[in-house]
Amino acid sequence: MVRVLVVDDERDFTNLLSERLRTRGMEVRTAYDGQGALAVAKVFAPEVVVLDITMPGMSGLETMDALRAEKPAPEVILLTADTTLGTAVAGMKGGARDYLTKPTDINVLVAAIGEAEGRRMENMSRQRMAETAKLAAMGELATGVAHEINNPLQVMLNEAGWIEEILDEAVFENNSREQILESIDLIRRQGLRCKAITSKLLTLRCALDAKGATASPPGLAQDVLDARRNRIEQMDVRVEQLWPESLQEIRLPDSEWNQVLGNLVDNALDALESTPAKERLLRLQGSIEDARLRISVQDTGCGMEEHLLTRIFEPFFSTKEVGKGIGLGLAICHGIIEAMGGSISVRSTPGHGSTFTMTVPMAVHAHNEHNGPEEPASAKEE
């Protein structure tokens, strides 16, 4: 469903146009001036903006410039009277996707919105391809760095253990022995922390294990939730799972999907911490669409600003406080899903939560077994 923001100072026209677009299956918000449009856009994150050029106060072109400064920028369709065609052309040069004259034929506008959304998706696809190439290069670099760091780390940890053995045979005055043991323990813990980081770096360049254990999507999800049951219960999070019966027969690589779902569920729980307990909901669901498996993890947590969504799959980029994450979890998820020939996307609204969706191709035999009408999803709550 495309998200559309209609901006015009003529309220009756704006409200009527918005309602007609809603009847055509679009998610629509309205604003009646430039400042109002910017305020709505920060929360709604429109994909297409239908914008009147002539408005009091902040002009349509000024509003367009401010809207297109956001990342990712929405597509803009300008509305203009016959006498302002010169201004409309200037708007096209400034980045508008199209301009239409008033009165606007609804079918022409719907077609223009469809074309604008199609162009936006093409641009996003090109950006994802560029990001994938960057991640692949980063994975190669990270793998080399991790191997180089792991070797001296192992030596350090071995030496710490050897020093402990020597201390068992030595005699010390006062509490010197305990102080040395505490220092050795600190060295060991920090060394293990470094090894954990380098282990994550190694997974940035994902190589799937074709001979590993497999499990059904509902089974994998349940294993992930069971491993985090204490935290879920302590936070009083309501968990919903929606899985069609047909997914019980699908087999997925256990190790890779456990890591992907585990990272996403951990992030969802982190996001729910700032939400009132009665509003905390975590939903996992799956479906089969056009020979592709789609699995999503949704939360009602704090959500993310639109400008952050283009960066969250970058290695070492994190929205969490220092010490609460190193920014590799989503990069690892991205690498694993891409290695499966699939894609991972996110939709998020500040204050209303986030939804991460993984789409991967299914094996031909699995699709053939389940290409009949899909059973209604069965919901269960924990």
C-alpha positions as CSV (number, residue, x, y, z in Angstrom):
1,M,0.0,0.0,0.0
2,V,1.6,3.2,-1.1
3,R,1.8,6.1,1.4
4,V,0.6,9.4,0.0
5,L,0.7,12.9,1.5
6,V,-1.7,15.4,-0.1
7,V,-0.8,19.1,0.5
8,D,-3.0,22.0,-0.6
9,D,-4.4,25.1,1.2
10,E,-7.9,24.5,-0.3
11,R,-9.2,22.2,2.5
12,D,-12.3,21.0,0.7
13,F,-10.4,20.0,-2.4
14,T,-7.6,18.3,-0.3
15,N,-10.1,16.3,1.8
16,L,-12.1,15.2,-1.2
17,L,-9.0,14.2,-3.2
18,S,-7.6,12.3,-0.2
19,E,-10.8,10.4,0.3
20,R,-10.9,9.4,-3.4
21,L,-7.3,8.1,-3.2
22,R,-8.2,6.1,-0.1
23,T,-11.0,4.4,-2.0
24,R,-8.3,3.2,-4.4
25,G,-6.3,1.4,-1.7
26,M,-3.8,4.1,-0.8
27,E,-2.8,5.1,2.7
28,V,-3.3,8.9,2.7
29,R,-2.5,11.8,5.0
30,T,-3.3,15.5,4.5
31,A,-1.7,18.9,5.2
32,Y,-2.9,22.4,4.4
33,D,0.4,24.3,4.3
34,G,4.1,23.7,4.0
35,Q,4.9,23.6,7.7
36,G,2.1,21.2,8.3
37,A,3.4,19.0,5.5
38,L,6.8,18.8,7.0
39,A,5.4,17.9,10.4
40,V,3.2,15.1,8.9
41,A,6.1,13.8,6.8
42,K,8.3,13.3,9.9
43,V,5.8,10.9,11.4
44,F,4.1,9.4,8.3
45,A,7.2,9.1,6.0
46,P,5.2,9.4,2.7
47,E,6.4,7.7,-0.4
48,V,4.7,10.1,-2.8
49,V,3.7,13.7,-2.1
50,V,0.9,15.4,-4.1
51,L,1.8,19.1,-3.6
52,D,0.1,22.3,-4.6
53,I,2.6,24.9,-5.9
54,T,0.7,28.1,-4.8
55,M,0.2,28.2,-1.1
56,P,0.4,31.1,1.4
57,G,3.5,31.3,3.6
58,M,5.9,28.5,2.7
59,S,5.5,28.0,-1.1
60,G,5.1,24.6,-2.7
61,L,8.6,24.7,-4.2
62,E,10.1,25.5,-0.8
63,T,8.1,22.7,0.7
64,M,9.3,20.3,-2.0
65,D,13.0,21.3,-1.3
66,A,12.5,20.6,2.4
67,L,10.7,17.3,1.8
68,R,13.3,16.1,-0.7
69,A,16.1,16.9,1.7
70,E,14.9,13.9,3.9
71,K,16.4,10.5,3.4
72,P,15.0,8.6,1.6
73,A,13.3,11.4,-0.3
74,P,9.7,11.0,-1.4
75,E,8.6,11.4,-5.0
76,V,6.7,14.7,-5.6
77,I,3.9,15.3,-8.0
78,L,3.1,19.1,-8.3
79,L,-0.4,20.5,-8.7
80,T,-0.7,23.8,-10.6
81,A,-3.1,26.2,-12.1
82,D,-2.7,26.9,-15.8
83,T,-1.1,30.3,-15.1
84,T,1.8,28.8,-13.2
85,L,3.2,26.3,-15.7
86,G,6.5,28.1,-15.8
87,T,6.8,27.5,-12.0
88,A,5.9,23.9,-12.5
89,V,8.7,23.4,-15.0
90,A,11.1,24.9,-12.5
91,G,9.7,22.4,-10.0
92,M,10.4,19.6,-12.4
93,K,14.0,20.8,-12.7
94,G,14.2,20.8,-8.9
95,G,13.3,17.1,-8.6
96,A,9.6,16.8,-8.9
97,R,8.5,13.6,-10.6
98,D,5.5,15.1,-12.5
99,Y,3.1,18.0,-12.5
100,L,-0.7,18.1,-13.2
101,T,-3.0,21.0,-13.8
102,K,-6.1,21.7,-11.8
103,P,-8.8,20.5,-11.9
104,T,-7.1,17.1,-11.7
105,D,-8.6,14.0,-13.2
106,I,-8.5,11.3,-10.5
107,N,-7.5,8.5,-12.9
108,V,-4.6,10.6,-14.3
109,L,-3.5,11.4,-10.7
110,V,-3.7,7.7,-9.7
111,A,-1.6,6.7,-12.8
112,A,1.0,9.4,-11.9
113,I,1.2,8.2,-8.3
114,G,1.7,4.6,-9.6
115,E,4.5,5.8,-11.9
116,A,6.2,7.8,-9.2
117,E,6.0,4.8,-6.8
118,G,7.5,2.6,-9.5
119,R,10.4,4.9,-10.0
120,R,11.0,5.1,-6.3
121,M,11.1,1.4,-6.0
122,E,13.6,1.2,-8.9
123,N,15.8,3.8,-7.2
124,M,15.7,1.8,-3.9
125,S,16.6,-1.4,-5.8
126,R,19.6,0.3,-7.3
127,Q,20.6,1.6,-3.8
128,R,20.2,-1.9,-2.3
129,M,22.4,-3.3,-5.1
130,A,25.1,-0.7,-4.3
131,E,24.8,-1.4,-0.5
132,T,25.1,-5.2,-1.2
133,A,28.3,-4.6,-3.1
134,K,29.6,-2.5,-0.2
135,L,28.7,-5.1,2.3
136,A,30.4,-7.8,0.3
137,A,33.6,-5.8,0.2
138,M,33.2,-5.1,3.9
139,G,32.7,-8.8,4.6
140,E,35.9,-9.7,2.8
141,L,37.9,-7.0,4.8
142,A,36.2,-8.0,8.1
143,T,37.1,-11.7,7.5
144,G,40.7,-10.9,7.0
145,V,40.9,-8.6,10.0
146,A,39.1,-11.1,12.2
147,H,41.5,-13.9,11.4
148,E,44.5,-11.7,12.0
149,I,43.1,-10.6,15.4
150,N,42.0,-14.1,16.5
151,N,45.5,-15.5,16.4
152,P,47.1,-13.1,19.0
153,L,43.9,-13.3,21.0
154,Q,44.2,-17.0,21.3
155,V,47.9,-16.6,22.4
156,M,46.8,-14.1,25.1
157,L,44.1,-16.4,26.5
158,N,46.5,-19.4,26.5
159,E,49.1,-17.3,28.3
160,A,46.6,-16.2,30.9
161,G,45.7,-19.8,31.7
162,W,49.5,-20.7,31.9
163,I,50.0,-17.8,34.4
164,E,47.2,-19.1,36.5
165,E,48.8,-22.5,36.7
166,I,52.1,-21.0,37.9
167,L,50.3,-19.0,40.5
168,D,48.9,-22.2,42.0
169,E,52.5,-23.2,42.8
170,A,53.7,-19.8,44.0
171,V,53.6,-18.3,47.5
172,F,52.5,-14.7,47.9
173,E,52.2,-12.3,50.9
174,N,48.9,-10.7,51.9
175,N,46.3,-10.7,49.2
176,S,48.7,-10.3,46.2
177,R,47.7,-13.6,44.7
178,E,44.0,-12.7,44.7
179,Q,44.7,-9.4,43.0
180,I,46.7,-11.1,40.3
181,L,44.0,-13.6,39.7
182,E,41.4,-10.8,39.4
183,S,43.6,-9.1,36.8
184,I,44.0,-12.4,34.9
185,D,40.2,-12.9,35.0
186,L,39.8,-9.4,33.6
187,I,42.2,-10.2,30.7
188,R,40.4,-13.4,30.0
189,R,36.9,-11.8,29.9
190,Q,38.1,-8.9,27.7
191,G,39.8,-11.4,25.4
192,L,36.7,-13.5,25.1
193,R,34.7,-10.3,24.4
194,C,37.1,-9.5,21.5
195,K,36.7,-13.1,20.2
196,A,32.9,-12.7,20.2
197,I,33.2,-9.5,18.1
198,T,35.6,-11.2,15.6
199,S,33.2,-14.2,15.4
200,K,30.5,-11.8,14.3
201,L,32.8,-10.2,11.8
202,L,33.4,-13.6,10.3
203,T,29.7,-14.0,9.7
204,L,29.5,-10.8,7.6
205,R,30.8,-12.9,4.7
206,C,28.2,-15.6,5.0
207,A,28.8,-19.1,3.6
208,L,25.7,-21.3,4.1
209,D,26.0,-24.8,5.5
210,A,24.2,-27.0,3.0
211,K,24.6,-30.1,5.3
212,G,23.5,-28.5,8.5
213,A,20.4,-29.3,10.6
214,T,17.0,-28.1,9.3
215,A,13.7,-27.2,11.0
216,S,10.3,-25.7,10.0
217,P,9.8,-21.9,10.3
218,P,7.4,-22.3,13.2
219,G,9.8,-24.6,15.0
220,L,12.7,-22.2,14.5
221,A,10.7,-19.3,15.8
222,Q,9.6,-21.3,18.8
223,D,13.2,-22.2,19.6
224,V,14.3,-18.6,19.4
225,L,11.4,-17.5,21.7
226,D,12.1,-20.3,24.2
227,A,15.7,-19.2,24.5
228,R,14.5,-15.8,25.5
229,R,11.5,-16.8,27.5
230,N,12.8,-15.4,30.8
231,R,13.3,-11.9,29.3
232,I,10.0,-12.0,27.5
233,E,8.2,-12.9,30.8
234,Q,10.1,-10.3,32.8
235,M,9.1,-7.6,30.4
236,D,5.5,-8.9,30.2
237,V,5.6,-9.0,26.4
238,R,2.7,-10.4,24.6
239,V,3.8,-12.8,21.8
240,E,1.8,-13.7,18.7
241,Q,2.7,-16.2,16.1
242,L,0.9,-16.5,12.8
243,W,2.0,-19.5,10.7
244,P,0.0,-21.3,7.9
245,E,-0.2,-25.0,8.4
246,S,1.7,-25.5,5.1
247,L,4.9,-24.0,6.7
248,Q,5.2,-26.9,9.0
249,E,6.5,-29.0,6.1
250,I,9.0,-26.4,4.9
251,R,12.6,-27.1,6.0
252,L,15.1,-24.2,6.6
253,P,18.7,-24.3,7.7
254,D,18.6,-24.2,11.5
255,S,21.9,-22.4,12.2
256,E,21.4,-19.5,9.8
257,W,17.7,-18.8,10.6
258,N,18.3,-19.1,14.3
259,Q,20.9,-16.4,14.0
260,V,18.7,-14.1,11.9
261,L,15.5,-14.6,14.0
262,G,17.5,-14.3,17.2
263,N,19.0,-11.0,16.2
264,L,15.7,-9.6,15.1
265,V,13.8,-10.8,18.2
266,D,16.6,-9.3,20.5
267,N,16.3,-6.0,18.7
268,A,12.5,-6.1,19.0
269,L,12.8,-6.7,22.8
270,D,15.3,-3.8,23.1
271,A,12.8,-1.5,21.3
272,L,9.9,-2.6,23.5
273,E,11.8,-1.7,26.7
274,S,10.8,2.0,26.3
275,T,7.1,1.1,25.6
276,P,4.5,0.8,28.4
277,A,4.1,-2.8,29.5
278,K,0.5,-3.1,28.4
279,E,1.4,-2.1,24.8
280,R,4.3,-4.5,24.4
281,L,3.6,-6.9,21.5
282,L,6.0,-9.1,19.5
283,R,4.6,-10.8,16.4
284,L,6.2,-13.4,14.2
285,Q,4.5,-14.6,11.1
286,G,5.1,-16.3,7.8
287,S,3.5,-16.9,4.4
288,I,4.2,-18.4,1.0
289,E,3.7,-15.9,-1.9
290,D,4.7,-16.6,-5.5
291,A,7.1,-19.4,-4.7
292,R,8.8,-17.3,-2.1
293,L,8.8,-17.6,1.7
294,R,8.1,-14.4,3.6
295,I,8.8,-14.2,7.3
296,S,8.4,-11.0,9.4
297,V,9.2,-9.9,12.9
298,Q,7.1,-7.0,14.2
299,D,7.1,-5.1,17.4
300,T,5.2,-2.2,18.9
301,G,8.4,-0.5,20.3
302,C,9.9,2.9,19.9
303,G,10.4,2.7,16.2
304,M,13.0,4.5,14.1
305,E,13.2,7.8,12.3
306,E,13.0,7.5,8.5
307,H,16.5,8.8,7.9
308,L,18.0,5.9,10.0
309,L,16.4,3.2,7.9
310,T,18.8,3.6,5.0
311,R,21.8,2.8,7.3
312,I,20.7,0.2,9.8
313,F,22.1,-2.7,7.7
314,E,25.6,-1.1,7.6
315,P,28.2,-2.8,9.8
316,F,28.9,-1.0,13.1
317,F,25.9,1.3,12.7
318,S,23.8,1.2,15.8
319,T,20.9,3.3,17.2
320,K,21.6,1.9,20.7
321,E,23.6,3.5,23.5
322,V,27.3,2.8,23.6
323,G,28.0,-0.5,25.2
324,K,24.6,-2.0,24.3
325,G,25.4,-3.1,20.8
326,I,28.2,-3.0,18.3
327,G,26.1,-2.6,15.2
328,L,26.7,-6.0,13.6
329,G,23.5,-7.9,14.2
330,L,21.5,-6.5,11.3
331,A,24.5,-6.5,9.0
332,I,24.8,-10.2,9.7
333,C,21.1,-10.8,9.0
334,H,21.5,-8.9,5.7
335,G,24.4,-11.0,4.7
336,I,22.7,-14.3,5.5
337,I,19.5,-13.5,3.7
338,E,21.4,-12.2,0.7
339,A,23.4,-15.4,0.6
340,M,20.1,-17.3,0.4
341,G,19.2,-15.2,-2.7
342,G,16.6,-13.2,-0.8
343,S,16.1,-9.8,0.6
344,I,15.4,-8.1,4.0
345,S,13.5,-4.9,4.4
346,V,12.2,-2.7,7.3
347,R,9.2,-0.4,7.8
348,S,9.2,1.7,11.0
349,T,7.4,4.6,12.4
350,P,8.7,6.5,15.5
351,G,6.5,5.6,18.5
352,H,4.6,2.8,16.7
353,G,7.2,0.1,16.2
354,S,9.0,-1.7,13.4
355,T,8.5,-4.6,11.1
356,F,11.4,-6.5,9.5
357,T,10.5,-8.8,6.6
358,M,12.7,-11.5,5.0
359,T,11.8,-12.8,1.6
360,V,13.7,-15.9,0.2
361,P,13.1,-18.2,-2.7
362,M,11.7,-21.6,-1.9
363,A,12.9,-24.9,-3.3
364,V,10.9,-26.0,-6.3
365,H,9.7,-29.2,-4.7
366,A,8.6,-27.4,-1.6
367,H,6.6,-25.0,-3.7
368,N,5.0,-27.7,-5.7
369,E,3.8,-29.5,-2.6
370,H,2.1,-26.3,-1.4
371,N,1.0,-24.4,-4.4
372,G,-2.7,-24.9,-3.7
373,P,-4.9,-22.4,-1.8
374,E,-3.0,-21.4,1.3
375,E,-4.6,-22.4,4.6
376,P,-5.7,-19.6,6.8
377,A,-3.0,-18.6,9.3
378,S,-3.4,-20.1,12.7
379,A,-2.7,-17.7,15.5
380,K,-1.3,-18.6,18.9
381,E,-0.4,-16.4,21.8
382,E,2.1,-16.9,24.5
